[in-house]
Amino acid sequence: MAFNYNKLRGRIIEKFGTQGCFSRNLGVSERTLSLKLNNKIFFSQDEISKMSELLDIPSDEIQFYFFEKKVQYIEQNN
């Protein structure tokens, strides 16, 4: 299952300016963060918790940042 991290990406830029700056604060490489944001590897519960703290995401909003399912739009030909 793939997740849509657009809202999370926006929050990262809003709070840290770049994904690179955020990844250093998180303690992971920029490549690792990129792989996670591109659904190649999953975020651990500890990472979600730490990211939420760094990004000031309230606990009742975590699902909107980390668990929005990615929707595939299929164009239909009539």
Secondary structure, DSSP 8 states (H G I E B T S, - for coil): --B--HHHHHHHHHHHSSHHHHHHHHTS-HHHHHHHHTTSS---HHHHHHHHHHTT--GGGHHHHH--B---------
